[in-house]
């Protein structure tokens, strides 16, 4: 279990760390990292299971930090820490799990923390299930594991879905496929949508995939692609070996 604490009050960070450590016999914790600002948390390379996030911080506040985390598809269990009850309702917009009011009582912390651990473990179990894409082809429903898709290629009014085993041609637009496949796929060219987890290398105009196949990378997309791919790797994305 990896936990982050983001609060500009060092005393509170230490208090939460001590509360967590006193529960380690029941809930083994791999890491507890603390950050003094939302910007520091967002810049960190770690992927956390539970994040304790102060709402009122200098610079980027906790709510805006949480919104940016969710925008990056970060599904960590969020627990807001606040001294003002009025802010609590904003937490629903970012699917916060719970909140703790300052000053924090250990008994209340323990009750919330135990439930948060259970929620984080449930998320882990669900994450292990392969994400799937459902498509209609020749009056049949076909189910594909997204992880098995190498790339999608545009072909006039159709698209070709290239997988590790074969290629499936269906009637669809690239925009539709981009929406269906989600953030793990990047539109590297008007005619190609690539699975970031299947990339083995790239140059200024080419992306190489598992098995050695190569697809086009538009020159005007290069800088954006590098940023997206580096962020994907930094956030713990899987890579082709």
Secondary structure, DSSP 8 states (H G I E B T S, - for coil): -EEEEE-S-HHHHHHHHHHHHTTTTTS--SEEEEESSHHHHHH-----SEEEEESS-SSS-HHHHHHHHHHTT---EEEEEES-GGGGGGGGGGT--EEEESS--HHHHHHHHHHHHHHHHHHHHHHTS--EEEEEETTEEEEEEGGGEEEEEEETTEEEEEESS-EEEEE--HHHHHHHH-TTEEEEETTEEEEGGGEEEE-SSEEEETTS-EEE--GGGHHHHHHHHHHHHHTT-----
